[in-house]
Every structure is written in structure tokens, then in C-alpha cells.
Amino acid sequence: MMAEVPEPCSPFGYKDEFVNPVNEDMQCGICHLPMKEPMITRCGHHFCQECIKEHLQREEPHGFCPVDREAVDQYKDIFPNKDKERKILALAVRCGNEGCQWADELRLKEIHLGDCPFKVIPCPLCKVTMVRRDLDAHSSTQCPWRKLRCDHCQGQYPDCQMEEHHESCDGYPVHCDHEGCTAIASRGMLQDHKDNYCAKTKLPCYFAQLGCQKEVLRENLETHLLSTHKEHIHLLLNEIDLLKRSNLALKEEGKAKIQQIERTLKILMDEKEHARKVQMEEKEQAPKIQMEEKEHARKEDASRQPDKKEKCFKYALIAFFIVVALFVISFCQSRELKRQINEKEQASNGKMDEEVRALNGKIDEKEQALNGKMDEEVQALKIQTSEIREELKRLMDEKEKALKGQMDERENSLISKEQALNEKIDEKIQALTKKIDKLEEALERKIDESKQTLRKELNNSSLISVGVAAVSILISFGLKHISIPFN
């Protein structure tokens, strides 16, 4: 009897759906599936490579064949069977994906699965699983993570984040938040709209630096300038007056500083002169003091040693000559010191003069700069006032032209209305005159007819003649009364 074959931990053979039944000699002796990478043992049994390796590793160190339990060394007694592998790979299998009708050799299945339209795969963006043939439609119309182009900034963002992007998109149109402004601008240009174009933006007056504290809407700025031009001119004049006063104050301050510098220079010169005199006096008195001290020392020595007069006399002569030499040296030194002091004094005086000139030059430059600045500011203010006057004049001319145009239009409209009324009145008068002419013609015809009838009757009787005369009188009287209103 054959030994019971142990079950592997996991089957390694092919689990595909084969078109025809697979022969037993192509099935693994452990997992009983068509063999994957078939191996043959020394005893002639076939197994999957992974199945037999797992079995032998589990049974170490005494490996055996799982069919006949013959001892098998996994390094010496098992070999790959390429012939079996070729035959197994030539077997026909089905795709296995639901709805796919593909069937071909086993070796081609991996290639087919690489592009099988019925294979279930995840979307690379949202990870939702679907068959491959639906992936294009899903990626183009349904995937929430598909990239869409923003209509406002032309950037590409996921569909599920487009609304969040619109909340910060610089190209997204937003309404101006100024009260009364109906303009719509892109979010990135909204601040530029507020700063430069929005009619409802509050702006400081052009004369804010001169003291006008009013803030008006951009659309009312010209009206404000027109209505307050007198106050603005007054502010300009005040500013000019203030600049003039500050200029005078700066000039006075500069003069005061110059005077202070001159006083400081004079004090320094006096101190230097006093120090020089004290130094000269000390140097002149130094030889006298030295001679007095030596004379005193000589007298003391003479009193102590009266026997050494000759020696003292020699010493006195030597001392006298030394004193004379010292006096000459000190005199020369004093002259040299005087010369050096004079040179230093001249140098210091020159330096002080240069400093004073430099200070004067700086003060003059500052004064010229201030005067130039004042002149420029005054010129700028004059230009501004002239521009304001020209602007006011232009606005007044435009308003006057507009009023004249309106008056001319009204006058032309009144003239045209009057002409139309006159034409209507003429038409009505003509119609009335035509009616009157027709009435007169009718009356005349009737009178002629009545006259003819009366004449016929008058031929018959005299009474009738009298009646005819009366009727004719009455008719003529009636005609006169009828023609009066029309005249």
C-alpha cells in the first residue's frame, strides 16, 4: 500500500480553469493540482517545486518521498522536469474573469490578464475596484479624484477638491464687499479694484497733508474738491506761511549757532594765549631760580669751609659759566618755543578759520537747500493751485456747455412742438373753411331753388310775390347772421 500523502500548508499548483481534464501524471502528488515548476524525485514521482521543498523542510533532517516514503535529500535527489513543464504550459485554460470568453494556452494567460477587459482592477486614483473596460469612463467622468481644469485660473485640481479650491482661487469671481458697489472682480484683483477703481472706496482728500481731514467716496471726490476749493486754498496759504516762518526760524537758529561757535573759539583762543604766557614766564624764571639756588648753596658751602676759598672760587667760576651756558640754552629754547607756539597758534588759527568757513559753508548750503526746498514746495503748491483752478474752470465750462446743450435741446423741442401745433391748427382751419364753403354752396343752391319756385308762384299771384319778397328778405337776413361767426 502507498503511504498517505500529507496535505501542504498551501497548494502551489495551478488553480486555473482548464478547458479539458488534466491527466494525473501532470498533477502534483501533494496538492493534486496541475504542477507549477514540476520536479521529479529519484524514485520517479512528480511534485510542484514549492510543495516538495516545503514538505522536505518540514520533515528535516530525515526527508522522504510523500508517495512511497523513500528517503530523499532535497539537495541531491530532486530535479526539475522541463518536459512536463512544457506540456502543462501548452494546456488550454480559460480566462477566469466573469464575462470573458478567452481560452488559450496556459503560458499565454499572464499576457492576456495584462490587458483583459473583464479583469477587476482598482482605480489608480480613488482605489475603487471595477473591470478594466470601465476604467476609462470612470477616470474621465466619475472618479472624484480625476483632475479637472479650473475655469478661472486654468490650474488642474481633483474634482472632489474643486469647491475647496474655489474658496482660495485667485481667479474666482467675487463681489466687491464695499457697500453699494455691484462690481465683480477676480479674487486676486479685488484689492486692486478697491484701491484704484471702486467708486465706493473711501479716500482721503488730496489736501490731507495740509490739514483736510475729510474722507469721501471716490465717486464724490471731485464734488468735494469743487465744494471746498476755498478751504483748500486757505490751507495752502497757511502751509506756505508756516514754511516761511520755519525758514526764518532756521535762519535765526543758524545765526545763533554761528555766534555760539565764535564765542567758543574766542574762549579757546584766550585760554591758549594765557597758557602760552604762563609757560613763557615759567621758562624765563627757571634760570633765575636755578642761579639763586646755586648761589645759596655756594654761600652755605663757603660758610662751612672757609679754608677752601680757592676751590670754591673755581667752583663758582665753573658754576657761573654753567649758568651762563644754561641761560643761553634756555634763551635759545625759549625762542624756539616761542617760534613753535607761534606756528601752532597760526596753525590753530588757520584750522579754526577753516572750521568756521566750513561751518559757514554748511550753514549756507543748508540755508540754500531750505530755500530751494521752500521754493520747490511753493512752486509745487502754485502748480497744484493752478491745476485745481484749471480743473475747476474746466468743470465749470463743461457744466455750462451741458446746460447750454440742455437749454438748446429744450428750446428746439418747444419750437418743434409749436410748429406741430401750428400745423394742426392750420389743418383744422382748412377743414373748417372747406366745410363752410360746402355749406354756403348748399345754401346758395337751396336759395336758387327757392327763388325759382317763388318766381314760378309769383307769376300766378301777387300775394305770392309779396311772400317771395318777404322770404328773400328773411333769407338774406339769415345769411348775414350765418356768415358772421366764420368771419
Solvent accessible surface area in square Angstrom, and as a share of the most:
residue,aa,sasa,rsa
1,M,244,1.09
2,M,134,0.60
3,A,28,0.22
4,E,154,0.69
5,V,37,0.22
6,P,42,0.26
7,E,131,0.59
8,P,19,0.12
9,C,106,0.63
10,S,50,0.32
11,P,64,0.40
12,F,56,0.23
13,G,1,0.01
14,Y,39,0.15
15,K,138,0.59
16,D,38,0.20
17,E,98,0.44
18,F,29,0.12
19,V,55,0.32
20,N,103,0.53
21,P,131,0.82
22,V,25,0.15
23,N,96,0.49
24,E,150,0.67
25,D,79,0.41
26,M,20,0.09
27,Q,55,0.24
28,C,1,0.01
29,G,18,0.17
30,I,2,0.01
31,C,16,0.09
32,H,107,0.48
33,L,47,0.23
34,P,11,0.07
35,M,1,0.00
36,K,84,0.36
37,E,85,0.38
38,P,2,0.01
39,M,18,0.08
40,I,49,0.25
41,T,5,0.03
42,R,150,0.55
43,C,37,0.22
44,G,40,0.39
45,H,49,0.22
46,H,38,0.17
47,F,0,0.00
48,C,0,0.00
49,Q,43,0.19
50,E,84,0.38
51,C,1,0.00
52,I,0,0.00
53,K,72,0.31
54,E,41,0.18
55,H,1,0.01
56,L,2,0.01
57,Q,111,0.49
58,R,101,0.37
59,E,56,0.25
60,E,100,0.45
61,P,119,0.75
62,H,151,0.67
63,G,15,0.15
64,F,30,0.13
65,C,0,0.00
66,P,0,0.00
67,V,12,0.07
68,D,62,0.32
69,R,130,0.47
70,E,75,0.34
71,A,69,0.54
72,V,8,0.05
73,D,55,0.29
74,Q,30,0.13
75,Y,181,0.69
76,K,149,0.63
77,D,17,0.09
78,I,18,0.09
79,F,101,0.42
80,P,85,0.53
81,N,27,0.14
82,K,120,0.51
83,D,67,0.35
84,K,27,0.11
85,E,40,0.18
86,R,140,0.51
87,K,99,0.42
88,I,1,0.01
89,L,41,0.20
90,A,48,0.37
91,L,48,0.24
92,A,40,0.31
93,V,0,0.00
94,R,99,0.36
95,C,3,0.02
96,G,60,0.58
97,N,34,0.17
98,E,161,0.72
99,G,45,0.43
100,C,23,0.14
101,Q,165,0.73
102,W,57,0.20
103,A,55,0.43
104,D,54,0.28
105,E,60,0.27
106,L,11,0.05
107,R,104,0.38
108,L,67,0.33
109,K,21,0.09
110,E,132,0.59
111,I,125,0.64
112,H,27,0.12
113,L,30,0.15
114,G,52,0.50
115,D,99,0.51
116,C,0,0.00
117,P,55,0.34
118,F,44,0.18
119,K,67,0.28
120,V,93,0.54
121,I,29,0.15
122,P,77,0.48
123,C,0,0.00
124,P,91,0.57
125,L,91,0.45
126,C,24,0.14
127,K,138,0.59
128,V,82,0.47
129,T,86,0.50
130,M,29,0.13
131,V,36,0.21
132,R,63,0.23
133,R,149,0.54
134,D,68,0.35
135,L,33,0.17
136,D,113,0.59
137,A,58,0.45
138,H,17,0.08
139,S,40,0.26
140,S,73,0.47
141,T,87,0.51
142,Q,124,0.55
143,C,0,0.00
144,P,57,0.36
145,W,106,0.37
146,R,41,0.15
147,K,126,0.53
148,L,60,0.30
149,R,134,0.49
150,C,1,0.01
151,D,120,0.62
152,H,71,0.31
153,C,52,0.31
154,Q,103,0.46
155,G,21,0.20
156,Q,102,0.45
157,Y,74,0.28
158,P,17,0.11
159,D,48,0.25
160,C,65,0.39
161,Q,68,0.30
162,M,23,0.10
163,E,143,0.64
164,E,118,0.53
165,H,23,0.10
166,H,46,0.20
167,E,131,0.59
168,S,79,0.51
169,C,3,0.02
170,D,94,0.49
171,G,21,0.20
172,Y,70,0.27
173,P,58,0.37
174,V,29,0.17
175,H,125,0.56
176,C,8,0.05
177,D,105,0.54
178,H,50,0.22
179,E,167,0.75
180,G,57,0.54
181,C,24,0.14
182,T,121,0.70
183,A,35,0.27
184,I,102,0.52
185,A,21,0.16
186,S,32,0.21
187,R,76,0.28
188,G,44,0.42
189,M,109,0.48
190,L,29,0.15
191,Q,110,0.49
192,D,48,0.25
193,H,26,0.12
194,K,29,0.12
195,D,74,0.38
196,N,81,0.42
197,Y,151,0.58
198,C,1,0.00
199,A,41,0.32
200,K,56,0.24
201,T,17,0.10
202,K,135,0.57
203,L,39,0.19
204,P,75,0.47
205,C,4,0.03
206,Y,154,0.59
207,F,8,0.04
208,A,40,0.31
209,Q,178,0.79
210,L,35,0.17
211,G,35,0.34
212,C,16,0.09
213,Q,156,0.69
214,K,116,0.49
215,E,111,0.50
216,V,28,0.16
217,L,45,0.22
218,R,56,0.20
219,E,86,0.39
220,N,67,0.34
221,L,10,0.05
222,E,94,0.42
223,T,87,0.50
224,H,14,0.06
225,L,28,0.14
226,L,39,0.19
227,S,79,0.51
228,T,18,0.11
229,H,53,0.24
230,K,150,0.63
231,E,98,0.44
232,H,4,0.02
233,I,44,0.22
234,H,108,0.48
235,L,39,0.19
236,L,1,0.01
237,L,105,0.52
238,N,69,0.36
239,E,45,0.20
240,I,30,0.15
241,D,64,0.33
242,L,93,0.46
243,L,30,0.15
244,K,111,0.47
245,R,130,0.47
246,S,47,0.30
247,N,20,0.10
248,L,106,0.53
249,A,55,0.43
250,L,72,0.36
251,K,66,0.28
252,E,119,0.53
253,E,83,0.37
254,G,11,0.10
255,K,129,0.55
256,A,55,0.43
257,K,108,0.46
258,I,40,0.20
259,Q,101,0.45
260,Q,106,0.47
261,I,48,0.24
262,E,91,0.41
263,R,139,0.51
264,T,67,0.39
265,L,28,0.14
266,K,138,0.58
267,I,100,0.51
268,L,78,0.39
269,M,57,0.25
270,D,81,0.42
271,E,103,0.46
272,K,110,0.47
273,E,50,0.22
274,H,121,0.54
275,A,60,0.46
276,R,53,0.19
277,K,107,0.45
278,V,57,0.33
279,Q,79,0.35
280,M,15,0.06
281,E,99,0.44
282,E,109,0.49
283,K,56,0.24
284,E,100,0.45
285,Q,102,0.45
286,A,41,0.32
287,P,13,0.08
288,K,134,0.57
289,I,90,0.45
290,Q,83,0.37
291,M,77,0.34
292,E,118,0.53
293,E,109,0.49
294,K,76,0.32
295,E,67,0.30
296,H,110,0.49
297,A,45,0.35
298,R,84,0.31
299,K,118,0.50
300,E,68,0.31
301,D,63,0.33
302,A,41,0.32
303,S,87,0.56
304,R,163,0.60
305,Q,84,0.37
306,P,79,0.50
307,D,136,0.70
308,K,88,0.37
309,K,146,0.62
310,E,138,0.62
311,K,102,0.43
312,C,21,0.12
313,F,125,0.52
314,K,128,0.54
315,Y,132,0.50
316,A,23,0.18
317,L,74,0.37
318,I,93,0.47
319,A,30,0.23
320,F,110,0.46
321,F,133,0.56
322,I,81,0.41
323,V,10,0.06
324,V,60,0.35
325,A,47,0.36
326,L,67,0.33
327,F,107,0.45
328,V,76,0.44
329,I,88,0.45
330,S,28,0.18
331,F,105,0.44
332,C,73,0.43
333,Q,106,0.47
334,S,13,0.08
335,R,154,0.56
336,E,69,0.31
337,L,43,0.22
338,K,82,0.35
339,R,115,0.42
340,Q,70,0.31
341,I,27,0.14
342,N,68,0.35
343,E,86,0.38
344,K,142,0.60
345,E,54,0.24
346,Q,125,0.56
347,A,65,0.51
348,S,19,0.13
349,N,45,0.23
350,G,30,0.29
351,K,127,0.54
352,M,31,0.14
353,D,70,0.36
354,E,102,0.46
355,E,76,0.34
356,V,32,0.18
357,R,147,0.54
358,A,53,0.41
359,L,58,0.29
360,N,51,0.26
361,G,27,0.26
362,K,119,0.50
363,I,36,0.18
364,D,69,0.36
365,E,113,0.51
366,K,135,0.57
367,E,55,0.25
368,Q,125,0.56
369,A,65,0.51
370,L,52,0.26
371,N,48,0.24
372,G,28,0.27
373,K,118,0.50
374,M,19,0.08
375,D,91,0.47
376,E,120,0.54
377,E,54,0.24
378,V,29,0.17
379,Q,100,0.44
380,A,44,0.34
381,L,15,0.07
382,K,115,0.49
383,I,83,0.42
384,Q,81,0.36
385,T,22,0.13
386,S,47,0.30
387,E,98,0.44
388,I,29,0.15
389,R,147,0.54
390,E,115,0.52
391,E,63,0.28
392,L,27,0.13
393,K,139,0.59
394,R,106,0.39
395,L,22,0.11
396,M,123,0.55
397,D,58,0.30
398,E,81,0.36
399,K,113,0.48
400,E,87,0.39
401,K,145,0.62
402,A,54,0.42
403,L,109,0.54
404,K,118,0.50
405,G,30,0.29
406,Q,91,0.40
407,M,121,0.54
408,D,74,0.38
409,E,117,0.52
410,R,154,0.56
411,E,97,0.43
412,N,91,0.47
413,S,47,0.31
414,L,115,0.57
415,I,75,0.38
416,S,59,0.38
417,K,128,0.54
418,E,100,0.45
419,Q,102,0.45
420,A,44,0.34
421,L,106,0.53
422,N,72,0.37
423,E,106,0.48
424,K,119,0.50
425,I,90,0.46
426,D,73,0.38
427,E,110,0.49
428,K,137,0.58
429,I,88,0.45
430,Q,106,0.47
431,A,47,0.37
432,L,100,0.50
433,T,63,0.37
434,K,133,0.56
435,K,125,0.53
436,I,24,0.12
437,D,74,0.38
438,K,139,0.59
439,L,102,0.51
440,E,78,0.35
441,E,94,0.42
442,A,31,0.24
443,L,51,0.25
444,E,98,0.44
445,R,141,0.51
446,K,133,0.57
447,I,22,0.11
448,D,72,0.37
449,E,105,0.47
450,S,33,0.22
451,K,83,0.35
452,Q,106,0.47
453,T,74,0.43
454,L,25,0.13
455,R,152,0.56
456,K,140,0.59
457,E,77,0.35
458,L,47,0.24
459,N,130,0.67
460,N,123,0.63
461,S,40,0.26
462,S,82,0.53
463,L,146,0.73
464,I,55,0.28
465,S,39,0.25
466,V,98,0.56
467,G,31,0.30
468,V,16,0.09
469,A,49,0.38
470,A,46,0.35
471,V,56,0.32
472,S,41,0.26
473,I,115,0.58
474,L,121,0.60
475,I,49,0.25
476,S,51,0.33
477,F,118,0.49
478,G,26,0.25
479,L,59,0.29
480,K,137,0.58
481,H,96,0.43
482,I,79,0.40
483,S,41,0.27
484,I,112,0.57
485,P,105,0.66
486,F,97,0.41
487,N,156,0.80
